[in-house]
Amino acid sequence: MIMKRIFRRYQLLLLATFALLAGCSDWMDVDQDPNSIVDGPLITEDVMLIGVQAEWTAMATTKLETWYGFPMWLSWHAIEGSTPATFDVNANWGNEVWESYSISLKHAVELYDKAKANGNTHYQGIAGIIAAHIWFYIADVYDQAPLEDAIKGLDALQPTLAQQSDIYAHAHGLLDEAIGLLQAGNQGELSPGLDDYMLGGDTEKWVRFAHSLKARQALRLTYAPGMDKVAQADLALAHLAQGMQSNDDNVLWEHLEDLANANLVFDYMNRAYSGGLGLTPGNYLIDMMNAFNDPRREIMFTEAEVGGYEGLQAGAVVQPGQKPSHYRFTYLSMSYPDHIMTYAETRFLQAEAHALKGEWALAEAAMKAGARADMEYIGVDPAAIDAYLAQAALTLPANEEGAQELIMEQKYLSNVFRTNETYFDFIRTGYPTFDFGYMIINVHNTVTFPRRFPYPLNELERNPNVSAVGQPDWFAKGPTWDNQ
């Protein structure tokens, strides 16, 4: 599995290599003397950016692999007739995020430093936003983790651990700086354009993403010790007012049709061991979509052999004549994107913030806007969207827990094979209320999946600062904000 992810990462980085070769007519003359390696003038910010983005998206979606990660835990995918993962993770689980210290995070910081030194402030801002997103991810899955001394290589072999609040503060500082840099008129000699594969050099979209990311992290701290949930809701709403405005602002990496193995999700579609039918959705997911008569089903799934849409308990053997639904290859296609953040998510964040303030009508409207945005994104018929949103089941309860549950259910349905946010939502709020015994055969823990990532074994063995903290009981307590 690790080799598969490495292979995928380097396929993505082919694009960066092509950009380098295309922009360097005299590339054969660079660094021919091994004793005189230099950061030549041809290795500029516009060459670096696409490679940094490729590594970033690979890291951000790293737990979307279907055999031992979030999709099965969340019922997005159910393994047919095979022993499913049981949540009993080992200490090597999730190492890819920790490894970002030497890969995606390190390279984002290198781009940031280079752009800052050269006065190319728009590149500096974009690199800062990418680095901030990775810092947040590290803090949310490890809680205590090293800060910048972790990317100094031989100069800091045993980095100290920072508190989650310190990592958050560092990331927010990068975002605040980036917003200022991207809104400033003087961007230096270079400014991103088509080399920005994800947002096309549109600095306004990057600013809106930065505000949206700050809103996401504000609500992450809703139940953190010492935090006031209404104050966090107000902070989130303030940033959302300056955040994403439509699906055109979605931050994603769209895969190319001629890089067959680059898209991890599509690769799993081809080796799902379902007789060539593709990935099988879990029973919990399909049950919820059926309960809401969700019009996304016909776009996302085939009908089951007995008619209608049916999911599967992970690990169950499919009986003759009872084939369940499967994801359509036209949906989880070769070009299916890796998503960092969607406009739909921001509307659900808005809905939750209003619910925390007891503003039920505003919360319901925002929740429905989130569902509408996701349905429009995948091409649901407008009349079907209107009918879906008009149903009585989407009337928001006028109490905090009931409202939050419905909002998280709708957010869950709009996040299938998108981002890791459903994992964090469950750890933070307890919603959706997954039934793990129903979802997975012989599940190790029927109450929760791991609530944080374990520290890598080599860090425990080699870094006394990590061993002093110790390996956590990942089923008992998540990061600092896991306090609901």
C-alpha positions as CSV (number, residue, x, y, z in Angstrom):
1,M,0.0,0.0,0.0
2,I,2.8,2.4,0.9
3,M,4.6,1.6,-2.4
4,K,1.3,2.2,-4.3
5,R,1.0,5.7,-2.7
6,I,4.6,6.5,-3.5
7,F,4.1,5.4,-7.1
8,R,1.0,7.6,-7.4
9,R,2.9,10.6,-6.0
10,Y,5.6,10.3,-8.6
11,Q,3.1,10.0,-11.4
12,L,1.6,13.3,-10.2
13,L,5.0,14.8,-10.1
14,L,5.6,13.9,-13.8
15,L,3.6,17.0,-14.5
16,A,6.2,19.1,-12.5
17,T,9.0,17.4,-14.4
18,F,7.5,18.2,-17.7
19,A,7.1,21.8,-16.7
20,L,10.7,21.9,-15.7
21,L,11.9,20.4,-19.0
22,A,9.6,22.6,-21.1
23,G,10.8,25.7,-19.5
24,C,14.5,24.9,-19.6
25,S,15.9,24.8,-23.1
26,D,19.4,24.4,-21.8
27,W,18.5,22.0,-19.0
28,M,21.3,19.6,-20.0
29,D,23.8,22.2,-18.9
30,V,22.5,22.4,-15.4
31,D,24.6,20.9,-12.5
32,Q,26.9,18.7,-14.5
33,D,29.6,19.1,-11.8
34,P,28.5,16.9,-8.8
35,N,30.8,18.9,-6.6
36,S,29.1,22.2,-7.5
37,I,25.3,21.6,-7.2
38,V,23.4,24.9,-7.1
39,D,19.9,26.1,-7.0
40,G,20.1,27.4,-10.6
41,P,18.1,30.3,-11.9
42,L,15.9,28.0,-13.9
43,I,14.4,26.4,-10.8
44,T,12.0,29.2,-10.2
45,E,8.7,29.5,-8.3
46,D,6.6,28.8,-11.4
47,V,8.5,25.5,-11.9
48,M,8.2,24.5,-8.2
49,L,4.5,25.3,-7.7
50,I,2.9,22.4,-9.6
51,G,5.1,19.9,-7.9
52,V,4.3,21.3,-4.5
53,Q,0.6,21.1,-5.3
54,A,0.9,17.5,-6.5
55,E,2.5,16.4,-3.3
56,W,0.0,18.4,-1.2
57,T,-3.0,16.8,-2.8
58,A,-1.5,13.3,-2.5
59,M,-0.9,13.9,1.2
60,A,-4.3,15.5,1.8
61,T,-6.2,12.5,0.4
62,T,-3.9,9.8,1.6
63,K,-6.4,8.0,3.9
64,L,-9.0,7.7,1.0
65,E,-7.5,4.3,0.1
66,T,-10.4,1.9,0.4
67,W,-8.9,-1.2,2.0
68,Y,-7.6,0.3,5.2
69,G,-8.8,3.8,5.7
70,F,-11.6,6.3,6.0
71,P,-13.9,5.0,3.1
72,M,-14.7,1.7,4.9
73,W,-14.9,3.4,8.3
74,L,-17.4,5.9,6.9
75,S,-19.4,3.3,4.8
76,W,-18.4,4.9,1.5
77,H,-17.0,1.5,0.5
78,A,-17.7,-2.1,1.6
79,I,-15.3,-4.9,0.8
80,E,-17.2,-7.9,-0.7
81,G,-16.5,-11.3,0.8
82,S,-13.2,-10.5,2.3
83,T,-11.9,-9.8,5.8
84,P,-12.3,-6.0,6.3
85,A,-10.1,-3.7,8.3
86,T,-11.2,-3.8,11.9
87,F,-10.1,-0.4,13.2
88,D,-7.3,-2.1,15.2
89,V,-4.6,0.1,13.6
90,N,-0.9,-0.4,14.3
91,A,1.7,2.2,15.0
92,N,2.6,2.5,11.3
93,W,-0.9,3.6,10.4
94,G,-1.1,7.2,9.1
95,N,2.7,7.7,8.8
96,E,2.1,9.4,5.4
97,V,1.0,12.6,7.2
98,W,4.0,12.5,9.5
99,E,6.2,12.0,6.5
100,S,5.0,15.4,5.1
101,Y,7.7,16.9,7.3
102,S,10.2,15.6,4.8
103,I,8.0,15.8,1.6
104,S,5.0,18.0,1.0
105,L,5.3,20.3,4.0
106,K,9.1,20.7,3.5
107,H,8.7,21.5,-0.1
108,A,5.9,24.0,0.5
109,V,8.1,25.8,3.0
110,E,11.0,25.8,0.5
111,L,8.7,27.4,-2.1
112,Y,7.6,29.9,0.6
113,D,11.2,30.8,1.5
114,K,12.3,31.1,-2.1
115,A,9.4,33.3,-3.0
116,K,9.9,35.5,0.0
117,A,13.6,35.9,-0.7
118,N,12.8,36.8,-4.3
119,G,10.0,39.2,-3.4
120,N,7.5,37.1,-5.4
121,T,4.8,37.6,-2.8
122,H,1.9,35.9,-4.6
123,Y,3.8,32.6,-4.7
124,Q,4.8,33.2,-1.1
125,G,1.1,33.6,-0.2
126,I,0.0,30.4,-2.0
127,A,2.9,28.4,-0.5
128,G,1.9,29.7,2.9
129,I,-1.7,28.6,2.5
130,I,-0.6,25.1,1.4
131,A,1.7,24.8,4.4
132,A,-1.0,26.0,6.7
133,H,-3.4,23.4,5.5
134,I,-0.7,20.7,6.1
135,W,0.0,22.1,9.6
136,F,-3.6,21.9,10.5
137,Y,-3.8,18.3,9.3
138,I,-0.8,17.3,11.4
139,A,-2.2,19.0,14.5
140,D,-5.6,17.4,14.0
141,V,-4.4,13.9,13.8
142,Y,-1.4,13.9,16.1
143,D,-2.3,16.7,18.6
144,Q,1.2,17.3,19.8
145,A,3.8,17.4,17.0
146,P,7.0,19.2,16.0
147,L,6.9,22.6,14.5
148,E,9.4,24.1,12.0
149,D,12.5,22.4,13.5
150,A,11.1,19.1,12.1
151,I,12.0,20.2,8.6
152,K,15.5,21.2,9.3
153,G,16.9,17.7,8.5
154,L,20.3,17.0,10.1
155,D,20.2,20.3,12.0
156,A,17.4,19.1,14.2
157,L,17.3,15.3,14.5
158,Q,15.2,15.2,17.7
159,P,12.7,18.0,17.3
160,T,10.6,19.0,20.3
161,L,6.8,18.7,20.3
162,A,4.5,21.7,20.1
163,Q,1.0,21.8,21.6
164,Q,-1.9,21.7,19.1
165,S,-2.7,25.3,20.0
166,D,0.9,26.4,19.0
167,I,0.6,24.6,15.6
168,Y,-2.8,26.2,15.0
169,A,-1.4,29.6,15.8
170,H,1.5,29.1,13.4
171,A,-0.9,28.0,10.6
172,H,-3.3,30.9,11.2
173,G,-0.3,33.3,11.1
174,L,0.6,31.9,7.6
175,L,-3.0,32.3,6.4
176,D,-3.2,35.9,7.7
177,E,0.0,36.8,6.1
178,A,-1.0,35.1,2.8
179,I,-4.3,37.0,2.7
180,G,-2.4,40.3,3.0
181,L,0.2,39.3,0.4
182,L,-2.3,38.1,-2.2
183,Q,-4.4,41.2,-1.8
184,A,-1.4,43.5,-2.2
185,G,-0.7,45.0,-5.6
186,N,3.1,44.5,-5.8
187,Q,3.6,40.8,-6.4
188,G,7.3,40.9,-7.6
189,E,8.7,39.7,-10.9
190,L,6.7,36.5,-11.0
191,S,3.1,35.9,-10.5
192,P,1.3,32.5,-10.8
193,G,-0.8,31.7,-13.9
194,L,-1.3,28.4,-15.7
195,D,1.5,26.9,-13.5
196,D,-1.0,27.1,-10.7
197,Y,-2.8,23.9,-11.8
198,M,-5.5,24.0,-9.1
199,L,-6.8,27.6,-9.2
200,G,-5.2,29.1,-12.3
201,G,-3.3,31.8,-10.6
202,D,-6.6,33.4,-9.4
203,T,-5.4,35.1,-6.2
204,E,-8.9,36.1,-5.2
205,K,-9.9,32.4,-5.1
206,W,-6.8,31.6,-3.0
207,V,-7.9,34.4,-0.6
208,R,-11.4,33.0,-0.4
209,F,-10.0,29.5,0.3
210,A,-7.8,30.9,3.1
211,H,-10.8,32.4,4.8
212,S,-12.8,29.2,4.3
213,L,-10.0,27.2,5.8
214,K,-9.9,29.5,8.8
215,A,-13.6,29.0,9.2
216,R,-13.2,25.2,9.1
217,Q,-10.6,25.3,11.8
218,A,-12.6,27.8,13.9
219,L,-15.4,25.2,14.2
220,R,-12.9,22.4,14.8
221,L,-12.3,24.1,18.2
222,T,-16.0,24.3,19.1
223,Y,-15.6,22.0,22.1
224,A,-12.0,22.5,22.9
225,P,-11.2,23.3,26.5
226,G,-11.4,27.0,27.2
227,M,-13.2,27.8,24.0
228,D,-16.7,29.4,23.7
229,K,-18.7,27.7,21.0
230,V,-20.7,30.8,20.2
231,A,-17.5,32.8,19.8
232,Q,-16.1,30.2,17.5
233,A,-19.3,30.2,15.5
234,D,-19.1,34.0,15.1
235,L,-15.5,33.7,14.1
236,A,-16.4,31.1,11.5
237,L,-19.2,33.2,10.1
238,A,-17.0,36.2,9.8
239,H,-14.5,34.2,7.7
240,L,-17.2,32.5,5.6
241,A,-18.5,36.0,4.6
242,Q,-15.2,36.4,2.8
243,G,-14.9,32.8,1.8
244,M,-15.9,30.6,-1.2
245,Q,-18.8,31.9,-3.2
246,S,-19.7,29.1,-5.6
247,N,-18.6,25.7,-6.9
248,D,-16.2,27.6,-9.2
249,D,-14.1,28.1,-6.0
250,N,-13.7,24.4,-5.3
251,V,-10.0,23.6,-4.5
252,L,-9.2,20.3,-6.2
253,W,-6.7,18.5,-8.4
254,E,-8.4,17.0,-11.5
255,H,-6.7,13.9,-12.8
256,L,-5.8,13.6,-16.5
257,E,-7.4,10.8,-18.6
258,D,-4.0,9.8,-20.0
259,L,-2.4,9.1,-16.6
260,A,-4.3,5.9,-15.9
261,N,-2.8,5.0,-12.5
262,A,-2.6,8.5,-11.1
263,N,-6.1,8.5,-9.6
264,L,-6.1,6.3,-6.6
265,V,-9.9,6.1,-6.3
266,F,-10.3,5.1,-9.9
267,D,-7.5,2.5,-9.5
268,Y,-9.6,0.9,-6.7
269,M,-12.6,0.9,-8.9
270,N,-10.6,-1.4,-11.3
271,R,-9.4,-3.8,-8.5
272,A,-12.4,-3.9,-6.2
273,Y,-12.8,-7.7,-6.5
274,S,-16.4,-7.3,-7.4
275,G,-16.2,-9.0,-10.8
276,G,-15.3,-5.8,-12.6
277,L,-18.3,-3.9,-11.3
278,G,-16.4,-1.3,-9.3
279,L,-16.4,-0.3,-5.7
280,T,-19.4,-1.3,-3.5
281,P,-21.0,1.3,-1.3
282,G,-21.6,0.5,2.4
283,N,-25.1,-0.3,3.8
284,Y,-25.1,2.7,6.2
285,L,-24.5,5.2,3.4
286,I,-27.1,3.7,1.0
287,D,-29.6,3.4,3.8
288,M,-29.3,7.1,4.6
289,M,-29.5,8.1,1.0
290,N,-32.6,5.9,0.5
291,A,-34.2,7.4,3.6
292,F,-33.9,10.9,2.1
293,N,-34.7,9.6,-1.4
294,D,-31.5,11.2,-2.5
295,P,-31.4,12.0,-6.3
296,R,-27.5,11.6,-6.4
297,R,-27.9,7.9,-6.3
298,E,-28.7,7.5,-10.0
299,I,-25.6,9.4,-10.9
300,M,-23.3,7.8,-8.3
301,F,-24.5,4.1,-8.3
302,T,-25.9,1.3,-10.4
303,E,-29.1,-0.3,-9.2
304,A,-28.9,-3.5,-7.2
305,E,-29.7,-6.8,-8.9
306,V,-33.1,-7.0,-7.1
307,G,-33.9,-3.4,-8.0
308,G,-33.4,-0.1,-6.2
309,Y,-30.2,0.9,-4.4
310,E,-28.6,-1.5,-1.9
311,G,-25.4,-1.3,0.0
312,L,-23.4,-4.0,1.7
313,Q,-22.0,-4.8,5.1
314,A,-18.2,-4.7,4.8
315,G,-16.9,-8.2,4.6
316,A,-20.2,-9.8,3.7
317,V,-20.4,-12.4,0.9
318,V,-22.6,-11.4,-2.0
319,Q,-25.3,-14.1,-2.5
320,P,-26.3,-15.3,-6.0
321,G,-29.0,-13.1,-7.5
322,Q,-28.4,-10.3,-4.9
323,K,-25.7,-8.2,-6.2
324,P,-25.7,-4.8,-4.5
325,S,-25.2,-1.4,-6.1
326,H,-21.8,-0.3,-7.3
327,Y,-20.2,3.1,-7.9
328,R,-20.5,4.0,-11.6
329,F,-17.3,4.2,-13.6
330,T,-18.7,7.4,-15.1
331,Y,-18.8,8.9,-11.5
332,L,-15.6,7.6,-9.9
333,S,-13.8,8.0,-13.3
334,M,-10.2,8.3,-14.3
335,S,-10.5,12.1,-14.0
336,Y,-12.3,12.1,-10.6
337,P,-10.6,14.9,-8.6
338,D,-8.7,14.9,-5.4
339,H,-10.6,17.5,-3.3
340,I,-9.0,19.8,-0.7
341,M,-12.2,21.9,0.0
342,T,-15.5,22.4,-1.6
343,Y,-18.0,25.3,-1.6
344,A,-20.6,22.9,-0.4
345,E,-18.6,22.3,2.8
346,T,-18.5,26.0,3.5
347,R,-22.3,26.1,3.5
348,F,-22.5,23.3,6.0
349,L,-20.0,25.1,8.2
350,Q,-22.3,28.1,8.0
351,A,-25.3,26.0,8.9
352,E,-23.5,24.6,12.0
353,A,-22.4,28.0,13.1
354,H,-25.9,29.4,12.9
355,A,-27.2,26.3,14.8
356,L,-24.7,26.9,17.6
357,K,-26.2,30.4,17.9
358,G,-29.8,29.1,17.9
359,E,-30.5,30.7,14.5
360,W,-32.6,27.8,13.2
361,A,-34.0,29.4,10.0
362,L,-30.6,30.6,8.9
363,A,-29.0,27.2,9.7
364,E,-31.6,25.4,7.7
365,A,-31.2,27.6,4.7
366,A,-27.4,27.2,4.8
367,M,-27.7,23.4,5.2
368,K,-29.9,23.2,2.1
369,A,-27.5,25.5,0.2
370,G,-24.8,23.0,1.0
371,A,-26.8,20.1,-0.3
372,R,-27.8,22.1,-3.4
373,A,-24.2,23.0,-4.2
374,D,-23.0,19.4,-4.1
375,M,-25.9,18.2,-6.2
376,E,-25.3,20.9,-8.8
377,Y,-21.6,20.1,-8.7
378,I,-22.3,16.5,-9.9
379,G,-25.1,17.4,-12.3
380,V,-28.4,16.5,-10.5
381,D,-31.5,17.7,-12.4
382,P,-32.6,21.1,-10.9
383,A,-36.2,19.8,-10.4
384,A,-34.9,16.8,-8.5
385,I,-32.9,19.1,-6.3
386,D,-35.9,21.3,-5.5
387,A,-38.0,18.2,-4.6
388,Y,-35.2,16.9,-2.4
389,L,-34.9,20.1,-0.4
390,A,-38.6,20.6,0.0
391,Q,-39.1,17.3,1.9
392,A,-40.3,17.5,5.5
393,A,-37.3,15.4,6.6
394,L,-35.0,18.4,6.0
395,T,-36.9,20.7,8.4
396,L,-34.2,21.5,10.9
397,P,-35.0,20.7,14.6
398,A,-35.0,23.8,16.8
399,N,-32.5,22.3,19.3
400,E,-28.8,22.2,19.1
401,E,-28.2,18.5,19.1
402,G,-31.0,17.6,16.7
403,A,-29.9,20.4,14.3
404,Q,-26.3,19.4,14.4
405,E,-27.2,15.8,13.7
406,L,-29.2,16.6,10.6
407,I,-26.6,19.1,9.4
408,M,-23.8,16.5,9.8
409,E,-25.9,13.9,8.0
410,Q,-26.4,16.1,5.0
411,K,-22.7,17.1,5.1
412,Y,-21.8,13.4,5.2
413,L,-23.9,12.7,2.1
414,S,-22.2,15.6,0.3
415,N,-18.7,14.5,1.1
416,V,-18.5,11.0,-0.2
417,F,-15.0,10.4,-1.6
418,R,-14.3,14.1,-1.3
419,T,-12.2,15.0,1.8
420,N,-11.3,13.7,5.3
421,E,-13.8,16.1,7.0
422,T,-16.4,13.4,7.8
423,Y,-13.8,11.6,9.9
424,F,-13.0,14.8,11.8
425,D,-16.7,15.7,12.1
426,F,-17.5,12.4,13.8
427,I,-14.6,12.7,16.3
428,R,-15.6,16.3,17.1
429,T,-19.4,16.0,17.3
430,G,-20.4,12.3,17.4
431,Y,-22.4,12.7,14.2
432,P,-23.3,11.0,12.0
433,T,-24.2,8.2,14.5
434,F,-22.5,5.3,12.7
435,D,-23.5,1.8,13.7
436,F,-20.2,0.0,13.3
437,G,-21.5,-3.4,14.1
438,Y,-24.1,-3.1,11.4
439,M,-21.6,-1.6,8.9
440,I,-18.7,-4.0,9.3
441,I,-18.5,-7.7,10.0
442,N,-16.3,-8.6,13.1
443,V,-15.5,-5.0,13.8
444,H,-12.8,-4.6,16.5
445,N,-14.6,-1.7,18.2
446,T,-18.4,-1.1,17.9
447,V,-18.2,2.3,19.5
448,T,-15.7,4.4,17.6
449,F,-12.9,4.2,15.0
450,P,-9.5,5.5,16.1
451,R,-9.8,9.1,17.3
452,R,-6.2,10.1,16.4
453,F,-3.2,8.7,14.6
454,P,-0.4,6.9,16.5
455,Y,3.1,8.2,16.5
456,P,5.5,6.4,14.1
457,L,7.5,3.7,15.8
458,N,10.8,5.2,14.7
459,E,9.9,8.5,16.3
460,L,9.1,6.8,19.6
461,E,12.5,4.9,19.4
462,R,14.7,7.8,18.3
463,N,13.2,11.0,19.6
464,P,13.0,11.2,23.4
465,N,10.6,14.2,23.1
466,V,8.1,11.9,21.4
467,S,8.8,8.9,23.8
468,A,8.3,11.2,26.8
469,V,4.7,11.9,25.6
470,G,4.2,8.2,24.8
471,Q,1.9,6.3,22.4
472,P,-1.7,7.3,23.0
473,D,-4.7,5.0,23.3
474,W,-6.1,6.1,20.0
475,F,-9.6,4.7,20.8
476,A,-9.9,6.6,24.1
477,K,-9.2,10.2,23.2
478,G,-8.5,12.2,20.1
479,P,-6.7,15.6,19.9
480,T,-7.3,18.5,22.2
481,W,-10.5,19.5,20.6
482,D,-12.0,16.0,21.1
483,N,-13.9,17.2,24.2
484,Q,-17.6,16.8,23.3
